[in-house]
Amino acid sequence: DPSPVASSDAVDPSLDVARRLAALLQAAGADVIVTRSATETAPAPARRLEIATTSGAALLVGLDVGRAGDPGLVVYRRQEAGTEPEVFAASRDLAAEITRAARLPGILVREPAETTDSVVAGFPGRAVRVTVGDITSDADLMRMTDPAWADRVARAIYRAIGDRRGETMALS
C-alpha cells in the first residue's frame, strides 16, 4: 500500500520500494497485491483497506513517506488496544524484525512506534506501516533519489518478512 507523494515531488520512494519488494516476494512464490500504481490516482484509505482485506492477504505492509521533518525509516505497528492479542503480537514482532533488518549502512532507522493508520488498524491480520523516510529532510530526500537505497530498503523488508511462499501479501 504505497501512499502517494505530492505530484510536485520529483521522487515517489514509497512506490519505488513497493515495486522492488513486490518483485522479490513474487520471485519467492508469494502472491502480492499492490493497492496503487504510478499511472492511477491513489485510492482513499477505505478503498485501500477494502482491497487488502478482500484479497485474502495474510500480511499487510503499508509504505509511505513522512512530511514532519523527522528523518529516517520508522516501522509503525498497530495499537494494542482493541486488537486481538495474537494479531497485535505478530504485528509488533514484524515491526521489530523490519527495524532490525533495515539497520544497514546508508539507512537511518528509528525505533518502532504505534500508529492510528486506518488501513493498518482495520486489516484483520499482521499489519505494519513503514515510513521509508521524510521527504522534507534534505538527507532523506538525497537517499530517496538513489535506486540502490530503495533496493536496500525493499530487501530489508523482504528479509524481515521471511519465507511466505504461497501466501498473499498486500502492499498498501
Buried (B, 14 or more C-beta within 10 A) or exposed (E): BBBBBEEEBEBBBBBBBBBBBBEBBEEBEBBBBBBBEEEEEBBEBEEBBBBBBEBEBBBBBBBBBBBEEBBBBBBBBBBEEEBEEEBBBBBBBBBBBBBBBBEEEEBBBBEBEBBEBEBBBBBEBBBBBBBBBBBBBEEBBEBBEEEEBBBBBBBBBBBBBEEBEEBBBBBB
